[in-house]
C-alpha cells in the first residue's frame, strides 16, 4: 500500500493494516510512505506498529506530483522486496473482506510475481 501525509489517506493505515494482520497473520504488510518525516517521528513510530513502513522523500511540494509519486511508490516497493514471494498491491482504503476471496485470487499466481488487485 502507499500513502502520503494527506489525512484522508493516512488515517486508513492503522485500520486497514490491522484488518490485513487479522485475516493474514502470516504475511507482511508493507507501506510506501511519501513524507519528509523521519523514522524517529512519533507518528511514523506509531504507524510502524501496524506494518513495515518505508519512507520515500518527495522532491517538491506540488500535490499533483506527490499523488503520482505515492502511486508509483507501490511499484517501487514491490520491486525492492525481492524475497521470492507474491506481492499483492492494493489501495490503502481496501479492506480485506474475507480470507477466502483473496486466497482464490492468489492461488494461480506463482511466487516472484506482483499481483495487482484493484477496482
N, C-alpha and C positions, 0 to 999 in steps of 0.2 A: 504494500500500500504506500501511498505518498500523501504528504500534506505540506502546507507552508504555515505561516503564522496567522492566517485568517481564522478567526474564531469559528466561523460557520463550517469549516472542515476540521480544524484542530480538535474541537470538542468531541468529535466522533471517536477518536483514537482509544480512550480507555474503555468505552463500551463495546466497540467492535472487536478490539483485541481480546477483551475478556470473553466475548462470545466465541471467538475462534479458539481461544485457550480451553474453553469448556468443552466444545464439540470435538476438538482435535488436540488433546494434550500432548500428543507425540510429535507435533510439527513445531517449527519455529516461526514466529510471527515477526516480520521484518517491516520497518517503516523508513522510507526515504523522507527525511525532514529537511525542507529548504528553509534555512534560517541563518541569521547571524549570531545566534546564541551558541554558547559553548556547552560541552558535556557537563561542566560544573554548574550550569544554571539550574536552580531548583525545579523549574518546570520540566526541563529535559530529564533530570534525575527522576522525577515523578513519572514521566512518560516511559522511561526505561523499565519501570516495574511491570509493564504490560507486554513488553516485547523488545526486540532489538532495534534500537534507534540509530540510524545512520545519517549523519549531518552532511548536507550539501549546501555550500555557500552561494547565495545569489551574487551576481556581478554588478547588478544595478537595482534600482528600486521600482522600475517600471512593472506594474502589477500584471500587465499582459504577458510580459516576458517571464515573470515569476510563475504565472499559471502554466505556461508552456514548459518551463523547466521542471516544475513539480510533476507534471505528467511524464516527462521524459526520464525523470529520475527512477521511476518504477522499472523501466527497461534497463537503465544503467545498473541499478541494484541487482536485478535478476542476473545480469551477466557477471557481476562481481562475486556472487555466492559460489558458483562453480564446484559444488560438492557432489555432483552426480545425481542430485535429487530432482524431483519435479518442482518447478517454481510456478505457483499459481498466482497470477496478478489479478487484483481486484480493486475496486474503488473503496475508499476509506469509509464510505457510508453503506457498504454492502455487508449486511449481517448474514452469517451462515444460518439458514433456517432449519436444516437438519443434516445430519451426518451422511445419510444415505444418498441424498441428492448430489453432494459434492463427490462422494466416493464413486458414483456411477460416471460422473464427468471425467474423473481422472483414471479410471480403470484402463482404458485403451491407450493411455499415454505412457511412453517408455521413459525411463529415467534420462536425465540430462536434457530435458526439454522444458520449454516455457509454455504454460497453458494460460491463455488469457480468457477469462470469463467476464462478459460484460453484457449490458442490456442489448 
